[in-house]
Amino acid sequence: MMRTDLDHLPAAKRRELERVARVLFDEFEDAVKTRLSEKRKGGRILKLILFGSYARGDWVEDRASGYLSDYDLLVVVNSDTFTDLQTWWARADDHLVRELTVTRHLATPVNFIVHSLRDVNDQLAHGRPFFADIARDGIALYEALGHPLAAPRQLAPEEVRAEAQRHHDHWFPLAAHALKLAQDSMADGVPRDAAFMLHQAVERAYNGVLLVLTLYSPKSHRLGVLRSIAENLDPRLIEAWPRDTRAARRATPAPPAAPSRSSSAPMSRRAIPPPMKSPIANWPGSSTA
């Protein structure tokens, strides 16, 4: 059984998460209702799991830099059919952005990923560290009875190293190539193409980081989603997106952060946890130099 307690969170944070859960359930239910096919009307949320810094208890609210930890949520549904973000979850995403930036009912940014129970259990059976960490450290905000998570398989260090190396060799050259194309576009005076390729460079770099460290990256082109997960893995990546000025916050790939309403004192930058220990640290033949 997963943890279900939120006692480590201030009351304001617990109320926010209740509101977030309500938005996700309501918007998904409305999206399912509009479908004509009976099969497509059968969508169900089986689990809603909080993971990352708010589950671990080491979230950050740094007013000096403007950095706020996000709520990171895994939505587990009953079929792969209902994992398409644009078809089933766009309205929920828009609603949560409005709650943060317009109505100010939320003071904390929200990022969520959606997977079917079959896929999550397959990832666990293959020993994917990202999902194993969620199964171990995540907090179930909602669980339907009779849909347990599989026991995660322990990957051998050699397996982790080989798969991570493949991801490294694939994604980082692609990121470097996209950056070169962006620089060429800027030199040629084509800023639109430069902006597109810069986005591609960052997206590919984030995919590389996530896949090397966790053997997983969400199927999302949104830099805000990729950024949030990557910063959870290694807080040093926070510095890649300065948030200390209004212009910098506008450029940050996430909804602008509202002032915190938390009753607890914000954690300082010094309280940021140390970087997550990568599996490569224990690979045979790896160097710590």
The 8 nearest C-alpha neighbors of each residue, nearest first, counted from 0:
[[1, 2, 147, 148, 3, 139, 134, 135],
 [2, 0, 139, 138, 3, 134, 137, 135],
 [1, 3, 138, 4, 139, 0, 137, 136],
 [2, 4, 139, 138, 140, 1, 5, 141],
 [3, 5, 6, 2, 138, 7, 139, 140],
 [6, 4, 7, 8, 3, 13, 138, 54],
 [5, 7, 8, 4, 9, 10, 13, 3],
 [6, 8, 5, 56, 9, 4, 54, 53],
 [9, 7, 6, 5, 12, 13, 10, 56],
 [10, 8, 12, 11, 13, 263, 262, 7],
 [9, 11, 13, 12, 14, 8, 262, 261],
 [12, 10, 14, 9, 13, 261, 15, 262],
 [11, 13, 15, 9, 14, 10, 8, 16],
 [12, 14, 10, 16, 15, 11, 17, 8],
 [15, 13, 17, 11, 12, 16, 10, 18],
 [16, 14, 12, 18, 17, 13, 105, 19],
 [15, 17, 19, 13, 18, 14, 20, 12],
 [18, 16, 14, 20, 15, 19, 21, 13],
 [17, 19, 21, 15, 16, 20, 22, 14],
 [18, 20, 16, 22, 21, 17, 15, 23],
 [21, 19, 17, 23, 18, 22, 16, 24],
 [20, 22, 18, 24, 19, 23, 25, 17],
 [23, 21, 19, 25, 20, 24, 26, 18],
 [24, 22, 20, 26, 21, 25, 91, 27],
 [23, 25, 21, 27, 22, 26, 28, 20],
 [26, 24, 28, 22, 27, 23, 21, 29],
 [25, 27, 29, 91, 28, 23, 24, 22],
 [28, 26, 30, 24, 29, 25, 23, 31],
 [27, 29, 25, 31, 26, 30, 24, 32],
 [28, 30, 26, 32, 27, 31, 25, 33],
 [31, 29, 27, 28, 32, 33, 87, 26],
 [32, 30, 40, 28, 29, 33, 34, 27],
 [33, 31, 29, 30, 34, 40, 28, 35],
 [32, 34, 31, 30, 35, 29, 40, 28],
 [35, 33, 32, 36, 31, 40, 39, 30],
 [34, 36, 37, 33, 39, 40, 32, 38],
 [37, 35, 39, 38, 34, 40, 41, 33],
 [36, 38, 40, 39, 35, 41, 34, 31],
 [39, 37, 36, 40, 41, 42, 35, 34],
 [40, 38, 36, 41, 37, 34, 42, 31],
 [39, 41, 37, 31, 38, 42, 34, 32],
 [42, 40, 39, 38, 43, 37, 31, 77],
 [41, 43, 40, 39, 81, 31, 77, 44],
 [44, 42, 76, 77, 45, 41, 78, 28],
 [43, 45, 76, 46, 75, 77, 74, 42],
 [44, 46, 143, 76, 75, 142, 43, 77],
 [47, 45, 142, 75, 141, 44, 74, 48],
 [46, 48, 74, 141, 140, 139, 73, 75],
 [49, 47, 139, 73, 138, 72, 140, 137],
 [48, 50, 72, 138, 137, 54, 71, 139],
 [51, 49, 137, 54, 71, 133, 72, 48],
 [50, 52, 54, 53, 71, 231, 55, 49],
 [51, 53, 58, 55, 57, 54, 56, 231],
 [54, 52, 56, 58, 55, 51, 57, 70],
 [53, 55, 50, 52, 51, 56, 137, 49],
 [54, 56, 52, 53, 57, 51, 136, 50],
 [55, 57, 53, 54, 52, 58, 7, 8],
 [58, 56, 52, 55, 53, 59, 272, 271],
 [57, 59, 52, 53, 68, 56, 60, 266],
 [60, 58, 68, 266, 67, 61, 57, 271],
 [61, 59, 67, 265, 266, 66, 62, 68],
 [60, 62, 66, 63, 267, 64, 65, 59],
 [63, 61, 65, 64, 60, 66, 265, 67],
 [62, 64, 61, 65, 243, 66, 267, 268],
 [63, 65, 243, 66, 62, 242, 61, 241],
 [66, 64, 62, 242, 243, 63, 61, 67],
 [67, 65, 61, 64, 60, 242, 62, 68],
 [68, 66, 60, 59, 61, 69, 65, 256],
 [67, 69, 59, 58, 60, 66, 70, 52],
 [70, 68, 108, 109, 71, 107, 67, 110],
 [69, 71, 109, 110, 108, 72, 53, 68],
 [72, 70, 110, 50, 111, 69, 49, 51],
 [73, 71, 111, 49, 48, 50, 74, 110],
 [72, 74, 48, 112, 111, 47, 113, 75],
 [75, 73, 113, 47, 46, 112, 72, 114],
 [74, 76, 46, 114, 115, 45, 116, 44],
 [77, 75, 44, 115, 45, 43, 78, 116],
 [76, 78, 115, 43, 116, 45, 42, 44],
 [79, 77, 80, 115, 76, 81, 116, 42],
 [78, 80, 115, 81, 82, 114, 77, 76],
 [81, 79, 78, 82, 83, 39, 42, 115],
 [80, 82, 79, 83, 78, 87, 42, 76],
 [81, 83, 79, 113, 114, 80, 84, 115],
 [84, 82, 86, 81, 85, 87, 80, 88],
 [83, 85, 88, 87, 86, 82, 89, 113],
 [84, 86, 89, 83, 87, 88, 90, 82],
 [87, 85, 83, 84, 88, 89, 30, 81],
 [86, 88, 84, 30, 85, 83, 89, 81],
 [87, 89, 84, 91, 90, 85, 86, 92],
 [90, 88, 85, 92, 91, 84, 93, 87],
 [91, 89, 93, 92, 88, 94, 26, 87],
 [90, 92, 94, 88, 26, 89, 93, 23],
 [91, 93, 89, 95, 90, 94, 88, 96],
 [94, 92, 90, 96, 91, 95, 89, 97],
 [93, 95, 91, 97, 92, 96, 90, 98],
 [96, 94, 98, 92, 97, 93, 91, 99],
 [95, 97, 93, 99, 98, 94, 100, 92],
 [98, 96, 101, 94, 100, 99, 95, 102],
 [97, 99, 95, 102, 104, 103, 96, 105],
 [100, 98, 105, 103, 96, 97, 106, 101],
 [99, 101, 97, 103, 98, 96, 102, 255],
 [102, 100, 97, 103, 98, 99, 96, 104],
 [101, 103, 98, 104, 97, 100, 99, 105],
 [104, 102, 99, 105, 98, 101, 100, 106],
 [103, 105, 98, 102, 99, 106, 15, 101],
 [104, 106, 99, 103, 98, 107, 15, 108],
 [105, 107, 257, 259, 99, 258, 260, 103],
 [106, 108, 105, 69, 109, 256, 70, 257],
 [109, 107, 69, 70, 256, 99, 254, 106],
 [110, 108, 70, 69, 71, 107, 111, 95],
 [111, 109, 71, 224, 70, 72, 69, 108],
 [110, 112, 72, 71, 73, 109, 113, 74],
 [111, 113, 73, 74, 72, 114, 217, 110],
 [112, 114, 74, 82, 73, 75, 111, 115],
 [115, 113, 75, 82, 118, 76, 74, 119],
 [114, 116, 76, 79, 118, 78, 75, 117],
 [115, 117, 119, 118, 75, 77, 76, 120],
 [118, 116, 115, 120, 119, 121, 78, 77],
 [117, 119, 121, 115, 116, 120, 122, 114],
 [120, 118, 122, 116, 121, 117, 123, 115],
 [119, 121, 123, 149, 117, 122, 118, 148],
 [120, 122, 118, 124, 123, 119, 117, 125],
 [123, 121, 119, 125, 120, 124, 127, 118],
 [124, 122, 151, 120, 126, 125, 121, 127],
 [123, 125, 121, 152, 151, 126, 122, 120],
 [126, 124, 122, 123, 127, 152, 121, 151],
 [125, 127, 152, 123, 124, 151, 153, 154],
 [126, 128, 122, 129, 123, 125, 130, 214],
 [129, 127, 131, 213, 130, 132, 126, 214],
 [130, 128, 213, 132, 131, 127, 215, 133],
 [131, 129, 133, 132, 128, 127, 123, 134],
 [130, 132, 128, 134, 133, 129, 151, 123],
 [133, 131, 135, 130, 129, 134, 136, 128],
 [132, 134, 137, 130, 136, 135, 131, 50],
 [135, 133, 131, 132, 137, 136, 130, 1],
 [134, 136, 132, 133, 137, 131, 1, 130],
 [137, 135, 133, 132, 134, 138, 55, 54],
 [138, 136, 133, 50, 49, 134, 54, 135],
 [139, 137, 2, 49, 3, 48, 54, 140],
 [140, 138, 48, 3, 141, 47, 2, 1],
 [139, 141, 47, 48, 138, 3, 49, 142],
 [140, 142, 47, 139, 46, 143, 48, 45],
 [143, 141, 46, 45, 144, 139, 47, 140],
 [142, 144, 45, 46, 145, 146, 141, 44],
 [145, 143, 146, 142, 147, 45, 46, 141],
 [144, 146, 147, 143, 142, 45, 148, 46],
 [145, 147, 144, 143, 148, 45, 116, 142],
 [148, 146, 145, 149, 144, 0, 116, 120],
 [147, 149, 120, 150, 146, 134, 119, 116],
 [150, 148, 120, 151, 123, 147, 124, 121],
 [149, 151, 152, 148, 123, 124, 120, 131],
 [152, 150, 123, 124, 126, 131, 149, 153],
 [151, 153, 126, 124, 125, 154, 123, 150],
 [152, 154, 126, 151, 155, 125, 127, 128],
 [155, 153, 126, 152, 158, 156, 159, 125],
 [154, 156, 158, 157, 159, 153, 160, 282],
 [157, 155, 159, 282, 158, 160, 154, 281],
 [156, 158, 160, 155, 159, 161, 282, 283],
 [159, 157, 161, 155, 156, 160, 162, 154],
 [160, 158, 156, 162, 157, 161, 163, 155],
 [159, 161, 157, 163, 158, 162, 164, 156],
 [160, 162, 164, 158, 163, 159, 157, 165],
 [161, 163, 165, 164, 159, 160, 158, 166],
 [164, 162, 211, 166, 160, 165, 161, 159],
 [163, 165, 167, 161, 162, 166, 160, 168],
 [166, 164, 162, 168, 163, 167, 169, 161],
 [165, 167, 169, 163, 164, 168, 170, 211],
 [168, 166, 164, 169, 165, 170, 207, 171],
 [167, 169, 165, 166, 170, 164, 171, 172],
 [168, 170, 166, 167, 171, 165, 172, 173],
 [171, 169, 207, 173, 167, 172, 203, 166],
 [170, 172, 174, 173, 167, 204, 207, 169],
 [173, 171, 175, 174, 170, 176, 169, 168],
 [174, 172, 176, 170, 171, 175, 177, 203],
 [175, 173, 200, 171, 203, 177, 172, 176],
 [174, 176, 172, 178, 173, 177, 171, 179],
 [175, 177, 173, 179, 178, 174, 172, 180],
 [178, 176, 200, 180, 174, 179, 196, 175],
 [177, 179, 181, 175, 200, 176, 180, 197],
 [180, 178, 176, 182, 181, 177, 183, 175],
 [179, 181, 183, 177, 178, 182, 184, 176],
 [182, 180, 193, 178, 196, 184, 179, 183],
 [181, 183, 179, 185, 184, 180, 186, 178],
 [184, 182, 180, 186, 181, 185, 187, 179],
 [185, 183, 187, 193, 181, 189, 182, 186],
 [184, 186, 188, 182, 187, 183, 190, 193],
 [185, 187, 183, 184, 188, 182, 189, 181],
 [188, 186, 184, 185, 189, 183, 190, 182],
 [189, 187, 185, 186, 190, 184, 183, 193],
 [188, 190, 184, 191, 187, 185, 192, 193],
 [191, 189, 193, 192, 185, 188, 194, 184],
 [192, 190, 194, 193, 189, 195, 184, 196],
 [191, 193, 195, 194, 190, 189, 184, 196],
 [192, 194, 181, 190, 184, 196, 191, 195],
 [195, 193, 197, 191, 192, 196, 190, 198],
 [196, 194, 192, 198, 193, 197, 199, 191],
 [195, 197, 199, 181, 193, 198, 177, 194],
 [198, 196, 200, 194, 199, 195, 181, 178],
 [197, 199, 195, 196, 201, 200, 202, 194],
 [200, 198, 196, 202, 197, 201, 203, 177],
 [201, 199, 174, 177, 197, 203, 178, 198],
 [200, 202, 204, 198, 203, 199, 205, 197],
 [201, 203, 199, 205, 204, 200, 198, 206],
 [204, 202, 206, 174, 200, 205, 201, 170],
 [203, 205, 201, 207, 206, 174, 202, 171],
 [206, 204, 208, 202, 207, 203, 209, 201],
 [207, 205, 203, 209, 204, 208, 216, 210],
 [206, 208, 204, 170, 210, 205, 209, 167],
 [207, 209, 205, 211, 206, 210, 212, 204],
 [210, 208, 206, 212, 211, 207, 216, 213],
 [209, 211, 214, 215, 207, 213, 212, 208],
 [210, 212, 163, 208, 209, 214, 213, 207],
 [211, 213, 209, 210, 277, 208, 214, 278],
 [212, 214, 129, 128, 215, 210, 209, 211],
 [215, 213, 210, 211, 127, 212, 163, 209],
 [216, 214, 210, 213, 209, 129, 217, 127],
 [215, 217, 209, 210, 206, 218, 214, 225],
 [218, 216, 219, 215, 112, 225, 224, 206],
 [219, 217, 216, 220, 112, 84, 221, 113],
 [218, 220, 221, 217, 224, 225, 222, 216],
 [219, 221, 222, 202, 218, 225, 224, 217],
 [222, 220, 223, 219, 224, 225, 252, 202],
 [221, 223, 225, 224, 252, 226, 220, 202],
 [222, 224, 253, 252, 226, 221, 225, 227],
 [225, 223, 227, 226, 222, 221, 110, 228],
 [224, 226, 222, 228, 223, 227, 229, 205],
 [227, 225, 223, 229, 224, 228, 222, 230],
 [226, 228, 230, 224, 229, 225, 223, 231],
 [227, 229, 231, 225, 230, 226, 224, 232],
 [228, 230, 226, 232, 231, 227, 225, 209],
 [231, 229, 234, 233, 227, 232, 236, 228],
 [230, 232, 228, 229, 233, 51, 234, 227],
 [231, 233, 229, 275, 230, 274, 228, 234],
 [232, 234, 274, 230, 235, 231, 275, 236],
 [235, 233, 230, 236, 237, 274, 231, 232],
 [234, 236, 237, 233, 238, 274, 230, 239],
 [235, 237, 234, 238, 239, 230, 233, 229],
 [238, 236, 235, 239, 234, 230, 240, 241],
 [237, 239, 236, 240, 241, 235, 234, 242],
 [238, 240, 237, 236, 241, 235, 251, 226],
 [239, 241, 238, 251, 237, 242, 247, 236],
 [242, 240, 247, 238, 243, 239, 248, 64],
 [241, 243, 248, 65, 247, 64, 244, 66],
 [242, 244, 64, 65, 241, 247, 63, 245],
 [245, 243, 247, 246, 242, 248, 241, 65],
 [244, 246, 248, 247, 249, 243, 242, 250],
 [247, 245, 249, 244, 248, 250, 242, 243],
 [248, 246, 250, 244, 242, 249, 245, 241],
 [247, 249, 242, 251, 245, 250, 246, 244],
 [250, 248, 246, 247, 251, 245, 255, 252],
 [251, 249, 247, 248, 252, 246, 240, 253],
 [250, 252, 248, 249, 253, 240, 247, 242],
 [253, 251, 223, 222, 250, 254, 226, 221],
 [252, 254, 223, 251, 255, 222, 224, 108],
 [253, 255, 256, 96, 108, 252, 100, 99],
 [256, 254, 253, 248, 257, 100, 249, 99],
 [255, 257, 254, 108, 258, 107, 106, 67],
 [256, 258, 106, 259, 255, 99, 100, 107],
 [259, 257, 106, 260, 256, 62, 107, 65],
 [258, 260, 106, 261, 257, 107, 60, 256],
 [261, 259, 106, 262, 258, 11, 12, 105],
 [260, 262, 263, 259, 11, 12, 9, 264],
 [263, 261, 260, 9, 264, 11, 10, 259],
 [264, 262, 261, 265, 9, 260, 266, 8],
 [263, 265, 266, 262, 261, 60, 267, 259],
 [266, 264, 60, 263, 267, 61, 59, 62],
 [265, 267, 59, 60, 270, 61, 264, 268],
 [266, 268, 269, 270, 61, 265, 60, 59],
 [267, 269, 270, 271, 61, 266, 59, 60],
 [270, 268, 267, 271, 266, 272, 61, 59],
 [269, 271, 268, 267, 266, 272, 59, 57],
 [270, 272, 268, 269, 273, 59, 234, 57],
 [273, 271, 270, 274, 57, 234, 269, 275],
 [272, 274, 275, 271, 234, 233, 276, 235],
 [275, 273, 233, 234, 276, 232, 272, 235],
 [276, 274, 232, 233, 277, 273, 231, 272],
 [277, 275, 274, 278, 280, 279, 232, 273],
 [276, 278, 279, 212, 280, 275, 213, 281],
 [279, 277, 280, 281, 276, 212, 282, 159],
 [280, 278, 282, 277, 281, 160, 285, 159],
 [281, 279, 278, 282, 277, 285, 276, 287],
 [282, 280, 279, 278, 283, 156, 285, 277],
 [281, 283, 279, 285, 156, 280, 284, 160],
 [284, 282, 285, 281, 157, 156, 160, 279],
 [283, 285, 282, 286, 281, 280, 279, 287],
 [286, 284, 282, 283, 280, 287, 279, 281],
 [285, 287, 288, 284, 280, 282, 283, 279],
 [286, 288, 285, 280, 281, 279, 284, 282],
 [287, 286, 285, 280, 284, 279, 281, 282]]
